[in-house]
Amino acid sequence: PELPAIVRRCCAIKAQVVADDEKETAAAGGRALLNLGHTFAHAIENVAGYGQYLHGEAVAIGLSLATQLSVELGQIPHSDILRAERVIQQFELPTRLSQALPISALMTAMQRDKKNRSGRLRFVTMTALGTAVTSDGIDSALIEKLWRDAGAE
């Protein structure tokens, strides 16, 4: 499908998800599932400073990291990383940081994410390409490793 058709379909799906969980209270994820990659992206935006990354660029890096996290958790096969990154790069978006950001600052920024529950980091991950779930209780050492792999220090 052409990009305009994809965007229309995505907007329709998003509208339905938001209508079903307007206040983001669904226990099974609901509206939070629209935020795939955003836990990482918002940390990038916060630490890098306003204007260093466009929101879409930060989300693209976040999508790459969320895909890698999904693989590390055993939720999707490694081959899905290549497929997801190919799509991201097709639109000339980054999959890694263009500047080395401090991991400690990124981790601190992630602690302020609105999806967190009871002080625990909560991520949107995938059980298949196109199927998202929320995951929490993830070891911070794994998240730090993903940041390092993406170019943080």
CNS distance restraints for C-alpha pairs under 8 A (distance, minus, plus):
assign (resid   1 and name CA) (resid   5 and name CA) 6.33 0.50 0.50
assign (resid   1 and name CA) (resid   6 and name CA) 6.56 0.50 0.50
assign (resid   2 and name CA) (resid   6 and name CA) 6.41 0.50 0.50
assign (resid   3 and name CA) (resid   7 and name CA) 6.11 0.50 0.50
assign (resid   4 and name CA) (resid   8 and name CA) 6.17 0.50 0.50
assign (resid   5 and name CA) (resid   9 and name CA) 6.21 0.50 0.50
assign (resid   6 and name CA) (resid  10 and name CA) 6.13 0.50 0.50
assign (resid   7 and name CA) (resid  11 and name CA) 6.11 0.50 0.50
assign (resid   8 and name CA) (resid  12 and name CA) 6.27 0.50 0.50
assign (resid   9 and name CA) (resid  13 and name CA) 6.25 0.50 0.50
assign (resid  10 and name CA) (resid  14 and name CA) 6.06 0.50 0.50
assign (resid  11 and name CA) (resid  15 and name CA) 6.05 0.50 0.50
assign (resid  12 and name CA) (resid  16 and name CA) 6.36 0.50 0.50
assign (resid  13 and name CA) (resid  17 and name CA) 6.25 0.50 0.50
assign (resid  14 and name CA) (resid  18 and name CA) 6.05 0.50 0.50
assign (resid  14 and name CA) (resid  34 and name CA) 7.22 0.50 0.50
assign (resid  15 and name CA) (resid  19 and name CA) 6.06 0.50 0.50
assign (resid  16 and name CA) (resid  20 and name CA) 6.13 0.50 0.50
assign (resid  17 and name CA) (resid  21 and name CA) 6.25 0.50 0.50
assign (resid  17 and name CA) (resid  30 and name CA) 6.72 0.50 0.50
assign (resid  17 and name CA) (resid  31 and name CA) 5.76 0.50 0.50
assign (resid  18 and name CA) (resid  22 and name CA) 4.98 0.50 0.50
assign (resid  18 and name CA) (resid  31 and name CA) 5.73 0.50 0.50
assign (resid  20 and name CA) (resid  30 and name CA) 7.60 0.50 0.50
assign (resid  20 and name CA) (resid  31 and name CA) 7.85 0.50 0.50
assign (resid  21 and name CA) (resid  25 and name CA) 6.48 0.50 0.50
assign (resid  21 and name CA) (resid  26 and name CA) 6.25 0.50 0.50
assign (resid  21 and name CA) (resid  30 and name CA) 5.91 0.50 0.50
assign (resid  21 and name CA) (resid  31 and name CA) 5.58 0.50 0.50
assign (resid  22 and name CA) (resid  31 and name CA) 7.30 0.50 0.50
assign (resid  24 and name CA) (resid  29 and name CA) 7.96 0.50 0.50
assign (resid  24 and name CA) (resid  30 and name CA) 6.66 0.50 0.50
assign (resid  24 and name CA) (resid  31 and name CA) 5.36 0.50 0.50
assign (resid  24 and name CA) (resid  32 and name CA) 6.41 0.50 0.50
assign (resid  25 and name CA) (resid  29 and name CA) 7.94 0.50 0.50
assign (resid  25 and name CA) (resid  30 and name CA) 7.47 0.50 0.50
assign (resid  26 and name CA) (resid  30 and name CA) 5.12 0.50 0.50
assign (resid  26 and name CA) (resid  31 and name CA) 7.42 0.50 0.50
assign (resid  28 and name CA) (resid 133 and name CA) 7.66 0.50 0.50
assign (resid  28 and name CA) (resid 134 and name CA) 7.48 0.50 0.50
assign (resid  29 and name CA) (resid  33 and name CA) 5.67 0.50 0.50
assign (resid  29 and name CA) (resid 133 and name CA) 6.49 0.50 0.50
assign (resid  29 and name CA) (resid 134 and name CA) 5.83 0.50 0.50
assign (resid  31 and name CA) (resid  35 and name CA) 7.85 0.50 0.50
assign (resid  32 and name CA) (resid 115 and name CA) 6.95 0.50 0.50
assign (resid  32 and name CA) (resid 124 and name CA) 7.43 0.50 0.50
assign (resid  32 and name CA) (resid 134 and name CA) 7.79 0.50 0.50
assign (resid  33 and name CA) (resid 124 and name CA) 5.98 0.50 0.50
assign (resid  33 and name CA) (resid 132 and name CA) 5.99 0.50 0.50
assign (resid  33 and name CA) (resid 133 and name CA) 6.43 0.50 0.50
assign (resid  33 and name CA) (resid 134 and name CA) 6.93 0.50 0.50
assign (resid  35 and name CA) (resid  39 and name CA) 7.42 0.50 0.50
assign (resid  35 and name CA) (resid 124 and name CA) 6.59 0.50 0.50
assign (resid  36 and name CA) (resid  62 and name CA) 7.65 0.50 0.50
assign (resid  36 and name CA) (resid  63 and name CA) 6.36 0.50 0.50
assign (resid  36 and name CA) (resid  66 and name CA) 6.89 0.50 0.50
assign (resid  36 and name CA) (resid 123 and name CA) 7.64 0.50 0.50
assign (resid  36 and name CA) (resid 124 and name CA) 5.00 0.50 0.50
assign (resid  36 and name CA) (resid 125 and name CA) 6.60 0.50 0.50
assign (resid  36 and name CA) (resid 132 and name CA) 7.47 0.50 0.50
assign (resid  37 and name CA) (resid  41 and name CA) 6.12 0.50 0.50
assign (resid  37 and name CA) (resid  59 and name CA) 5.67 0.50 0.50
assign (resid  37 and name CA) (resid  60 and name CA) 7.34 0.50 0.50
assign (resid  37 and name CA) (resid  61 and name CA) 7.47 0.50 0.50
assign (resid  37 and name CA) (resid  62 and name CA) 3.95 0.50 0.50
assign (resid  37 and name CA) (resid  63 and name CA) 4.18 0.50 0.50
assign (resid  37 and name CA) (resid  64 and name CA) 7.39 0.50 0.50
assign (resid  37 and name CA) (resid  65 and name CA) 6.95 0.50 0.50
assign (resid  37 and name CA) (resid  66 and name CA) 5.39 0.50 0.50
assign (resid  37 and name CA) (resid 124 and name CA) 6.97 0.50 0.50
assign (resid  38 and name CA) (resid  42 and name CA) 5.73 0.50 0.50
assign (resid  38 and name CA) (resid  59 and name CA) 5.83 0.50 0.50
assign (resid  38 and name CA) (resid  62 and name CA) 5.99 0.50 0.50
assign (resid  38 and name CA) (resid  63 and name CA) 7.61 0.50 0.50
assign (resid  39 and name CA) (resid  43 and name CA) 6.57 0.50 0.50
assign (resid  39 and name CA) (resid  62 and name CA) 7.19 0.50 0.50
assign (resid  39 and name CA) (resid 110 and name CA) 6.37 0.50 0.50
assign (resid  39 and name CA) (resid 113 and name CA) 6.41 0.50 0.50
assign (resid  39 and name CA) (resid 123 and name CA) 6.48 0.50 0.50
assign (resid  39 and name CA) (resid 124 and name CA) 7.95 0.50 0.50
assign (resid  40 and name CA) (resid  44 and name CA) 6.36 0.50 0.50
assign (resid  40 and name CA) (resid  58 and name CA) 7.82 0.50 0.50
assign (resid  40 and name CA) (resid  59 and name CA) 7.56 0.50 0.50
assign (resid  40 and name CA) (resid  61 and name CA) 7.71 0.50 0.50
assign (resid  40 and name CA) (resid  62 and name CA) 4.80 0.50 0.50
assign (resid  40 and name CA) (resid  65 and name CA) 7.28 0.50 0.50
assign (resid  40 and name CA) (resid  66 and name CA) 7.79 0.50 0.50
assign (resid  40 and name CA) (resid 110 and name CA) 7.10 0.50 0.50
assign (resid  41 and name CA) (resid  45 and name CA) 6.26 0.50 0.50
assign (resid  41 and name CA) (resid  55 and name CA) 7.56 0.50 0.50
assign (resid  41 and name CA) (resid  58 and name CA) 4.62 0.50 0.50
assign (resid  41 and name CA) (resid  59 and name CA) 4.86 0.50 0.50
assign (resid  41 and name CA) (resid  60 and name CA) 7.83 0.50 0.50
assign (resid  41 and name CA) (resid  61 and name CA) 6.84 0.50 0.50
assign (resid  41 and name CA) (resid  62 and name CA) 4.90 0.50 0.50
assign (resid  42 and name CA) (resid  46 and name CA) 6.01 0.50 0.50
assign (resid  42 and name CA) (resid  58 and name CA) 7.37 0.50 0.50
assign (resid  42 and name CA) (resid  59 and name CA) 7.97 0.50 0.50
assign (resid  42 and name CA) (resid 109 and name CA) 7.79 0.50 0.50
assign (resid  42 and name CA) (resid 110 and name CA) 7.58 0.50 0.50
assign (resid  42 and name CA) (resid 113 and name CA) 7.82 0.50 0.50
assign (resid  43 and name CA) (resid  47 and name CA) 6.04 0.50 0.50
assign (resid  43 and name CA) (resid 106 and name CA) 5.35 0.50 0.50
assign (resid  43 and name CA) (resid 107 and name CA) 7.57 0.50 0.50
assign (resid  43 and name CA) (resid 109 and name CA) 5.07 0.50 0.50
assign (resid  43 and name CA) (resid 110 and name CA) 5.54 0.50 0.50
assign (resid  44 and name CA) (resid  48 and name CA) 5.73 0.50 0.50
assign (resid  44 and name CA) (resid  53 and name CA) 7.98 0.50 0.50
assign (resid  44 and name CA) (resid  58 and name CA) 6.34 0.50 0.50
assign (resid  44 and name CA) (resid 106 and name CA) 6.71 0.50 0.50
assign (resid  45 and name CA) (resid  49 and name CA) 5.79 0.50 0.50
assign (resid  45 and name CA) (resid  50 and name CA) 6.43 0.50 0.50
assign (resid  45 and name CA) (resid  52 and name CA) 7.48 0.50 0.50
assign (resid  45 and name CA) (resid  53 and name CA) 6.55 0.50 0.50
assign (resid  45 and name CA) (resid  55 and name CA) 7.44 0.50 0.50
assign (resid  45 and name CA) (resid  58 and name CA) 6.70 0.50 0.50
assign (resid  46 and name CA) (resid  50 and name CA) 7.22 0.50 0.50
assign (resid  46 and name CA) (resid 109 and name CA) 6.77 0.50 0.50
assign (resid  47 and name CA) (resid 101 and name CA) 7.15 0.50 0.50
assign (resid  47 and name CA) (resid 105 and name CA) 6.46 0.50 0.50
assign (resid  47 and name CA) (resid 106 and name CA) 6.29 0.50 0.50
assign (resid  47 and name CA) (resid 109 and name CA) 7.24 0.50 0.50
assign (resid  48 and name CA) (resid  52 and name CA) 6.02 0.50 0.50
assign (resid  48 and name CA) (resid  53 and name CA) 7.50 0.50 0.50
assign (resid  48 and name CA) (resid 101 and name CA) 6.92 0.50 0.50
assign (resid  53 and name CA) (resid  57 and name CA) 5.91 0.50 0.50
assign (resid  53 and name CA) (resid  58 and name CA) 5.97 0.50 0.50
assign (resid  54 and name CA) (resid  58 and name CA) 6.36 0.50 0.50
assign (resid  55 and name CA) (resid  59 and name CA) 6.11 0.50 0.50
assign (resid  56 and name CA) (resid  60 and name CA) 6.03 0.50 0.50
assign (resid  56 and name CA) (resid  93 and name CA) 7.87 0.50 0.50
assign (resid  57 and name CA) (resid  61 and name CA) 6.41 0.50 0.50
assign (resid  57 and name CA) (resid  93 and name CA) 5.83 0.50 0.50
assign (resid  57 and name CA) (resid  94 and name CA) 6.13 0.50 0.50
assign (resid  58 and name CA) (resid  62 and name CA) 6.10 0.50 0.50
assign (resid  59 and name CA) (resid  63 and name CA) 5.92 0.50 0.50
assign (resid  60 and name CA) (resid  64 and name CA) 6.33 0.50 0.50
assign (resid  60 and name CA) (resid  88 and name CA) 6.46 0.50 0.50
assign (resid  60 and name CA) (resid  93 and name CA) 6.26 0.50 0.50
assign (resid  60 and name CA) (resid  94 and name CA) 6.19 0.50 0.50
assign (resid  60 and name CA) (resid  95 and name CA) 6.06 0.50 0.50
assign (resid  61 and name CA) (resid  65 and name CA) 6.27 0.50 0.50
assign (resid  61 and name CA) (resid  94 and name CA) 5.92 0.50 0.50
assign (resid  61 and name CA) (resid  95 and name CA) 4.35 0.50 0.50
assign (resid  61 and name CA) (resid  96 and name CA) 5.64 0.50 0.50
assign (resid  61 and name CA) (resid  97 and name CA) 7.15 0.50 0.50
assign (resid  62 and name CA) (resid  66 and name CA) 5.96 0.50 0.50
assign (resid  62 and name CA) (resid  95 and name CA) 7.78 0.50 0.50
assign (resid  63 and name CA) (resid  67 and name CA) 6.04 0.50 0.50
assign (resid  63 and name CA) (resid  95 and name CA) 7.92 0.50 0.50
assign (resid  64 and name CA) (resid  68 and name CA) 6.28 0.50 0.50
assign (resid  64 and name CA) (resid  81 and name CA) 7.29 0.50 0.50
assign (resid  64 and name CA) (resid  84 and name CA) 7.15 0.50 0.50
assign (resid  64 and name CA) (resid  85 and name CA) 6.39 0.50 0.50
assign (resid  64 and name CA) (resid  95 and name CA) 5.67 0.50 0.50
assign (resid  64 and name CA) (resid  96 and name CA) 7.97 0.50 0.50
assign (resid  65 and name CA) (resid  69 and name CA) 6.05 0.50 0.50
assign (resid  65 and name CA) (resid  95 and name CA) 7.96 0.50 0.50
assign (resid  65 and name CA) (resid 146 and name CA) 6.62 0.50 0.50
assign (resid  65 and name CA) (resid 147 and name CA) 7.87 0.50 0.50
assign (resid  65 and name CA) (resid 150 and name CA) 7.64 0.50 0.50
assign (resid  66 and name CA) (resid  70 and name CA) 6.11 0.50 0.50
assign (resid  66 and name CA) (resid 123 and name CA) 7.80 0.50 0.50
assign (resid  66 and name CA) (resid 124 and name CA) 7.17 0.50 0.50
assign (resid  66 and name CA) (resid 125 and name CA) 5.80 0.50 0.50
assign (resid  66 and name CA) (resid 126 and name CA) 7.87 0.50 0.50
assign (resid  67 and name CA) (resid  71 and name CA) 6.41 0.50 0.50
assign (resid  67 and name CA) (resid  80 and name CA) 7.56 0.50 0.50
assign (resid  67 and name CA) (resid  81 and name CA) 5.96 0.50 0.50
assign (resid  67 and name CA) (resid  84 and name CA) 7.47 0.50 0.50
assign (resid  67 and name CA) (resid 125 and name CA) 6.90 0.50 0.50
assign (resid  67 and name CA) (resid 126 and name CA) 7.03 0.50 0.50
assign (resid  68 and name CA) (resid  72 and name CA) 6.22 0.50 0.50
assign (resid  68 and name CA) (resid  78 and name CA) 7.95 0.50 0.50
assign (resid  68 and name CA) (resid  81 and name CA) 6.35 0.50 0.50
assign (resid  68 and name CA) (resid 146 and name CA) 7.51 0.50 0.50
assign (resid  69 and name CA) (resid  73 and name CA) 6.14 0.50 0.50
assign (resid  69 and name CA) (resid 125 and name CA) 7.06 0.50 0.50
assign (resid  69 and name CA) (resid 143 and name CA) 7.81 0.50 0.50
assign (resid  69 and name CA) (resid 146 and name CA) 7.46 0.50 0.50
assign (resid  70 and name CA) (resid  74 and name CA) 6.38 0.50 0.50
assign (resid  70 and name CA) (resid  75 and name CA) 5.24 0.50 0.50
assign (resid  70 and name CA) (resid  76 and name CA) 5.93 0.50 0.50
assign (resid  70 and name CA) (resid 125 and name CA) 5.39 0.50 0.50
assign (resid  70 and name CA) (resid 126 and name CA) 5.67 0.50 0.50
assign (resid  70 and name CA) (resid 127 and name CA) 7.18 0.50 0.50
assign (resid  71 and name CA) (resid  75 and name CA) 5.72 0.50 0.50
assign (resid  71 and name CA) (resid  76 and name CA) 5.07 0.50 0.50
assign (resid  71 and name CA) (resid  77 and name CA) 5.90 0.50 0.50
assign (resid  71 and name CA) (resid  78 and name CA) 5.81 0.50 0.50
assign (resid  71 and name CA) (resid  81 and name CA) 7.76 0.50 0.50
assign (resid  75 and name CA) (resid 126 and name CA) 6.51 0.50 0.50
assign (resid  75 and name CA) (resid 127 and name CA) 4.78 0.50 0.50
assign (resid  75 and name CA) (resid 128 and name CA) 7.25 0.50 0.50
assign (resid  76 and name CA) (resid  80 and name CA) 6.80 0.50 0.50
assign (resid  76 and name CA) (resid 126 and name CA) 6.89 0.50 0.50
assign (resid  76 and name CA) (resid 127 and name CA) 5.59 0.50 0.50
assign (resid  76 and name CA) (resid 128 and name CA) 5.74 0.50 0.50
assign (resid  76 and name CA) (resid 129 and name CA) 7.88 0.50 0.50
assign (resid  77 and name CA) (resid  81 and name CA) 7.86 0.50 0.50
assign (resid  78 and name CA) (resid  82 and name CA) 7.51 0.50 0.50
assign (resid  79 and name CA) (resid  83 and name CA) 6.59 0.50 0.50
assign (resid  80 and name CA) (resid  84 and name CA) 6.00 0.50 0.50
assign (resid  80 and name CA) (resid 129 and name CA) 7.21 0.50 0.50
assign (resid  81 and name CA) (resid  85 and name CA) 6.00 0.50 0.50
assign (resid  82 and name CA) (resid  86 and name CA) 5.99 0.50 0.50
assign (resid  83 and name CA) (resid  87 and name CA) 6.51 0.50 0.50
assign (resid  84 and name CA) (resid  88 and name CA) 6.35 0.50 0.50
assign (resid  85 and name CA) (resid  89 and name CA) 5.98 0.50 0.50
assign (resid  85 and name CA) (resid  95 and name CA) 6.84 0.50 0.50
assign (resid  86 and name CA) (resid  90 and name CA) 6.00 0.50 0.50
assign (resid  87 and name CA) (resid  91 and name CA) 6.94 0.50 0.50
assign (resid  88 and name CA) (resid  92 and name CA) 6.85 0.50 0.50
assign (resid  88 and name CA) (resid  93 and name CA) 5.69 0.50 0.50
assign (resid  88 and name CA) (resid  94 and name CA) 7.26 0.50 0.50
assign (resid  88 and name CA) (resid  95 and name CA) 7.28 0.50 0.50
assign (resid  89 and name CA) (resid  93 and name CA) 5.24 0.50 0.50
assign (resid  89 and name CA) (resid  94 and name CA) 6.61 0.50 0.50
assign (resid  89 and name CA) (resid  95 and name CA) 7.48 0.50 0.50
assign (resid  95 and name CA) (resid 150 and name CA) 7.55 0.50 0.50
assign (resid  96 and name CA) (resid 150 and name CA) 4.71 0.50 0.50
assign (resid  96 and name CA) (resid 151 and name CA) 6.30 0.50 0.50
assign (resid  97 and name CA) (resid 101 and name CA) 7.86 0.50 0.50
assign (resid  97 and name CA) (resid 150 and name CA) 5.87 0.50 0.50
assign (resid  97 and name CA) (resid 151 and name CA) 5.46 0.50 0.50
assign (resid  97 and name CA) (resid 152 and name CA) 7.04 0.50 0.50
assign (resid  98 and name CA) (resid 151 and name CA) 7.56 0.50 0.50
assign (resid  99 and name CA) (resid 151 and name CA) 7.19 0.50 0.50
assign (resid  99 and name CA) (resid 152 and name CA) 7.56 0.50 0.50
assign (resid 100 and name CA) (resid 151 and name CA) 5.53 0.50 0.50
assign (resid 100 and name CA) (resid 152 and name CA) 4.54 0.50 0.50
assign (resid 100 and name CA) (resid 153 and name CA) 5.83 0.50 0.50
assign (resid 101 and name CA) (resid 105 and name CA) 7.75 0.50 0.50
assign (resid 101 and name CA) (resid 106 and name CA) 7.41 0.50 0.50
assign (resid 101 and name CA) (resid 151 and name CA) 7.59 0.50 0.50
assign (resid 101 and name CA) (resid 152 and name CA) 4.79 0.50 0.50
assign (resid 101 and name CA) (resid 153 and name CA) 6.02 0.50 0.50
assign (resid 102 and name CA) (resid 106 and name CA) 6.40 0.50 0.50
assign (resid 102 and name CA) (resid 152 and name CA) 5.86 0.50 0.50
assign (resid 102 and name CA) (resid 153 and name CA) 5.05 0.50 0.50
assign (resid 103 and name CA) (resid 107 and name CA) 6.07 0.50 0.50
assign (resid 103 and name CA) (resid 144 and name CA) 6.55 0.50 0.50
assign (resid 103 and name CA) (resid 147 and name CA) 6.64 0.50 0.50
assign (resid 103 and name CA) (resid 148 and name CA) 7.52 0.50 0.50
assign (resid 103 and name CA) (resid 152 and name CA) 5.83 0.50 0.50
assign (resid 103 and name CA) (resid 153 and name CA) 5.52 0.50 0.50
assign (resid 104 and name CA) (resid 108 and name CA) 6.22 0.50 0.50
assign (resid 105 and name CA) (resid 109 and name CA) 6.14 0.50 0.50
assign (resid 106 and name CA) (resid 110 and name CA) 6.23 0.50 0.50
assign (resid 107 and name CA) (resid 111 and name CA) 6.53 0.50 0.50
assign (resid 107 and name CA) (resid 144 and name CA) 7.66 0.50 0.50
assign (resid 108 and name CA) (resid 112 and name CA) 7.27 0.50 0.50
assign (resid 109 and name CA) (resid 113 and name CA) 7.31 0.50 0.50
assign (resid 110 and name CA) (resid 121 and name CA) 7.23 0.50 0.50
assign (resid 111 and name CA) (resid 116 and name CA) 7.31 0.50 0.50
assign (resid 111 and name CA) (resid 119 and name CA) 7.40 0.50 0.50
assign (resid 111 and name CA) (resid 120 and name CA) 7.69 0.50 0.50
assign (resid 111 and name CA) (resid 121 and name CA) 6.41 0.50 0.50
assign (resid 112 and name CA) (resid 116 and name CA) 7.59 0.50 0.50
assign (resid 113 and name CA) (resid 121 and name CA) 7.76 0.50 0.50
assign (resid 115 and name CA) (resid 121 and name CA) 7.65 0.50 0.50
assign (resid 115 and name CA) (resid 122 and name CA) 5.83 0.50 0.50
assign (resid 115 and name CA) (resid 123 and name CA) 7.48 0.50 0.50
assign (resid 116 and name CA) (resid 120 and name CA) 5.55 0.50 0.50
assign (resid 116 and name CA) (resid 121 and name CA) 4.93 0.50 0.50
assign (resid 116 and name CA) (resid 122 and name CA) 4.77 0.50 0.50
assign (resid 116 and name CA) (resid 123 and name CA) 7.96 0.50 0.50
assign (resid 117 and name CA) (resid 121 and name CA) 6.96 0.50 0.50
assign (resid 117 and name CA) (resid 122 and name CA) 6.75 0.50 0.50
assign (resid 120 and name CA) (resid 136 and name CA) 6.62 0.50 0.50
assign (resid 120 and name CA) (resid 137 and name CA) 6.33 0.50 0.50
assign (resid 121 and name CA) (resid 136 and name CA) 5.81 0.50 0.50
assign (resid 121 and name CA) (resid 137 and name CA) 6.75 0.50 0.50
assign (resid 121 and name CA) (resid 138 and name CA) 7.25 0.50 0.50
assign (resid 122 and name CA) (resid 134 and name CA) 6.61 0.50 0.50
assign (resid 122 and name CA) (resid 135 and name CA) 5.63 0.50 0.50
assign (resid 122 and name CA) (resid 136 and name CA) 4.39 0.50 0.50
assign (resid 122 and name CA) (resid 137 and name CA) 7.33 0.50 0.50
assign (resid 123 and name CA) (resid 134 and name CA) 5.58 0.50 0.50
assign (resid 123 and name CA) (resid 135 and name CA) 5.19 0.50 0.50
assign (resid 123 and name CA) (resid 136 and name CA) 6.19 0.50 0.50
assign (resid 124 and name CA) (resid 132 and name CA) 6.40 0.50 0.50
assign (resid 124 and name CA) (resid 133 and name CA) 5.62 0.50 0.50
assign (resid 124 and name CA) (resid 134 and name CA) 4.46 0.50 0.50
assign (resid 124 and name CA) (resid 135 and name CA) 6.12 0.50 0.50
assign (resid 125 and name CA) (resid 132 and name CA) 5.54 0.50 0.50
assign (resid 125 and name CA) (resid 133 and name CA) 5.46 0.50 0.50
assign (resid 125 and name CA) (resid 134 and name CA) 6.00 0.50 0.50
assign (resid 125 and name CA) (resid 135 and name CA) 6.48 0.50 0.50
assign (resid 126 and name CA) (resid 130 and name CA) 7.32 0.50 0.50
assign (resid 126 and name CA) (resid 131 and name CA) 5.52 0.50 0.50
assign (resid 126 and name CA) (resid 132 and name CA) 4.34 0.50 0.50
assign (resid 126 and name CA) (resid 133 and name CA) 5.86 0.50 0.50
assign (resid 127 and name CA) (resid 131 and name CA) 5.79 0.50 0.50
assign (resid 127 and name CA) (resid 132 and name CA) 6.24 0.50 0.50
assign (resid 127 and name CA) (resid 133 and name CA) 7.01 0.50 0.50
assign (resid 128 and name CA) (resid 132 and name CA) 7.38 0.50 0.50
assign (resid 138 and name CA) (resid 142 and name CA) 7.39 0.50 0.50
assign (resid 138 and name CA) (resid 143 and name CA) 7.77 0.50 0.50
assign (resid 139 and name CA) (resid 143 and name CA) 6.94 0.50 0.50
assign (resid 140 and name CA) (resid 144 and name CA) 6.15 0.50 0.50
assign (resid 141 and name CA) (resid 145 and name CA) 6.16 0.50 0.50
assign (resid 142 and name CA) (resid 146 and name CA) 6.34 0.50 0.50
assign (resid 143 and name CA) (resid 147 and name CA) 6.30 0.50 0.50
assign (resid 144 and name CA) (resid 148 and name CA) 6.24 0.50 0.50
assign (resid 145 and name CA) (resid 149 and name CA) 6.18 0.50 0.50
assign (resid 146 and name CA) (resid 150 and name CA) 6.25 0.50 0.50
assign (resid 147 and name CA) (resid 151 and name CA) 6.47 0.50 0.50
assign (resid 147 and name CA) (resid 152 and name CA) 5.31 0.50 0.50
assign (resid 147 and name CA) (resid 153 and name CA) 7.71 0.50 0.50
assign (resid 148 and name CA) (resid 152 and name CA) 4.74 0.50 0.50
assign (resid 148 and name CA) (resid 153 and name CA) 5.89 0.50 0.50
